[in-house]
Every structure is written in structure tokens, then in C-alpha cells.
């Protein structure tokens, strides 16, 4: 398989590296948002974050002195992140993945959540905070191929955004 160079576009929404970022990979419909915990409520007016997607809450595990991650999915990302502000205090930033073409349905995001969870557990680089193993949706072989490509690109962007989770 031939590997090609990648063109990644970063947009600093607030004009500062400590603020919100939008990250896009050329020729891909996925979009990553990197948002500090303290700026979640500032994002309430971002229409695109009202869509479905997968997300990663990042923080530090003081007991194991390792980075930690919680991997989730939601049909409305913003609503779910606001819930996590009240219920989970161990995270300091989130990376969210949505699709520009609104292609991520419930079955797809459940599939992705499960696959990301499995890969994070296998890599053993982060403490994975999920209490339960996410259920994997039963999707067609063609849909699995499409979601595996989404997974590949998202892993590339997560690493680019500073988290060697996988």
C-alpha cells in the first residue's frame, strides 16, 4: 500500500494555541474540534456541535501517574459535553469528531466508540475511564470499511492534536 503525505489544516478559533481548535484533513469529511473544558459553554452557539459524533475526554490519572481518556458517543455532542461538565471532573480537554456531511448516524458512532475503546485498551498508553465496554453496532461490510477509514483518519488527527492514545 502506497502512503501519501497528508495536508492538515488547523484553525485557532480564538487566535491562541490555548483556546479552541478546528482540525481538518484534506479530502476527508470528518472534522475534529479540540476544546478546553473551560470553554465548553462558549461553544454552545456552534451549530455543528449539535450533531452526532464521537468524543474523547482527556485528563490525568493521579493514581497511576498516566494520562487518561474517556471515549464516548452522542447524537448531540454539545448536550452530552455539558452533562459531563457536571458529572465528570477528571478531564481538562475534549476532542470531538463529527462529519461535515452529517453522515455519522447512531449505528456508526456506536461502532466508532467501540473500536476506539478497543484500540485504546490494547495500546495501554492511557488509563481508559469508561466504566463499561461500549456496544459495537452491527453494520454492513461496506459500512465497516467506511468507518474503519474514519477511524484511521481520526487516529491521525488525535495524535496530531497531542494525544498518543493509540
C-alpha positions in Angstrom: 0.0 0.0 0.0 1.4 3.4 -1.0 1.4 6.0 1.7 0.8 9.7 0.7 1.6 12.9 2.5 -1.2 14.5 4.5 -2.4 18.1 4.5 -3.9 19.1 7.8 -5.5 22.5 8.4 -5.6 23.9 11.9 -7.8 26.9 12.7 -7.3 28.5 16.1 -10.9 29.7 16.8 -9.8 32.1 19.5 -6.5 33.1 17.9 -4.5 31.4 20.6 -3.0 27.9 21.0 -4.6 27.5 24.4 -8.1 28.1 23.0 -10.4 26.1 20.8 -9.1 24.5 17.6 -10.7 23.1 14.5 -8.7 20.5 12.7 -9.4 19.2 9.2 -7.7 16.6 7.0 -7.7 17.3 3.2 -10.1 15.1 1.2 -12.0 13.9 4.3 -15.4 14.7 5.6 -14.5 14.3 9.2 -13.7 17.4 11.4 -12.0 17.4 14.8 -12.7 20.1 17.5 -10.2 20.4 20.3 -11.9 22.3 23.2 -10.6 23.1 26.7 -13.0 22.2 29.4 -13.2 25.8 30.5 -14.5 26.8 27.0 -17.3 24.2 26.5 -20.1 26.7 27.3 -18.6 29.2 24.9 -19.2 26.6 22.1 -23.0 26.4 22.7 -23.6 28.6 19.7 -21.6 26.2 17.3 -24.4 24.6 15.3 -22.2 21.8 14.0 -21.6 20.6 17.6 -25.3 19.9 18.0 -24.8 16.9 15.6 -23.8 13.3 16.3 -20.2 12.2 16.8 -17.6 10.6 19.0 -15.6 12.4 21.6 -12.6 11.9 23.9 -12.3 13.5 27.3 -8.6 13.8 28.3 -7.1 14.3 31.7 -4.5 12.9 34.1 -4.9 9.8 36.4 -3.2 10.8 39.6 -3.2 7.2 41.0 -1.3 5.7 38.0 0.5 9.0 37.0 -0.7 8.4 33.4 -2.8 10.3 31.0 -6.5 9.2 30.9 -9.2 9.2 28.4 -12.9 8.6 28.4 -14.4 7.7 25.0 -18.0 8.5 24.2 -20.6 9.0 21.5 -23.6 11.2 21.4 -26.4 12.2 18.9 -26.0 15.7 20.2 -22.4 16.4 21.2 -22.9 19.7 22.9 -25.7 18.4 25.2 -23.5 15.5 26.2 -20.4 17.6 26.9 -22.5 19.9 29.1 -23.6 16.9 31.1 -20.0 15.8 31.5 -19.1 19.2 32.9 -21.4 18.4 35.9 -20.8 14.6 36.2 -17.1 14.0 35.4 -14.4 16.2 36.9 -11.2 14.4 35.9 -10.9 15.9 32.4 -9.5 19.2 31.1 -10.0 19.0 27.4 -12.1 17.2 24.8 -11.5 16.2 21.2 -14.7 15.8 19.2 -15.2 14.2 15.8 -18.2 15.0 13.6 -18.8 14.7 9.9 -19.2 17.7 7.6 -21.8 15.8 5.6 -23.8 14.8 8.7 -23.1 11.1 7.8 -22.5 9.8 11.3 -25.7 8.1 12.3 -26.3 6.3 15.7 -25.1 2.9 14.4 -21.8 4.5 13.0 -21.0 6.4 16.2 -21.6 3.3 18.3 -19.3 1.3 16.1 -16.6 4.0 16.3 -16.9 4.3 20.0 -16.4 0.6 20.5 -13.5 0.4 18.1 -11.7 3.4 19.6 -12.3 1.9 23.1 -10.8 -1.4 22.0 -7.7 0.3 20.4 -7.1 2.4 23.5 -7.3 -0.6 25.8 -4.9 -2.6 23.5 -2.4 0.3 23.3 -2.1 0.6 27.1 -0.9 4.2 26.8 -3.8 5.9 28.6 -6.0 4.9 31.5 -9.4 4.3 29.9 -12.1 5.7 32.2 -15.1 4.1 30.6 -17.0 2.0 33.2 -18.3 -0.4 30.6 -17.2 -1.7 27.2 -19.2 0.2 24.6 -21.5 -1.9 22.4 -20.5 -2.3 18.8 -23.2 -1.8 16.2 -23.9 -4.4 13.6 -23.3 -2.6 10.3 -22.7 -3.9 6.8 -19.2 -4.8 5.5 -19.2 -1.7 3.3 -20.2 0.5 6.2 -17.5 -1.1 8.3 -14.9 -0.3 5.7 -16.1 3.3 5.6 -16.0 3.6 9.5 -12.5 2.0 9.6 -11.3 4.7 7.2 -12.9 7.3 9.5 -11.1 5.6 12.4 -7.8 5.7 10.7 -8.1 9.4 9.9 -9.3 10.3 13.4 -6.4 8.5 15.0 -4.0 10.5 12.8 -5.7 13.8 14.0 -5.8 12.8 17.7 -2.1 12.2 17.5 -1.5 15.4 15.7 -3.5 17.2 18.4 -1.1 16.0 21.0 -2.6 12.7 22.3 -0.7 9.4 21.6 -3.7 7.4 22.7 -3.5 4.6 20.1 
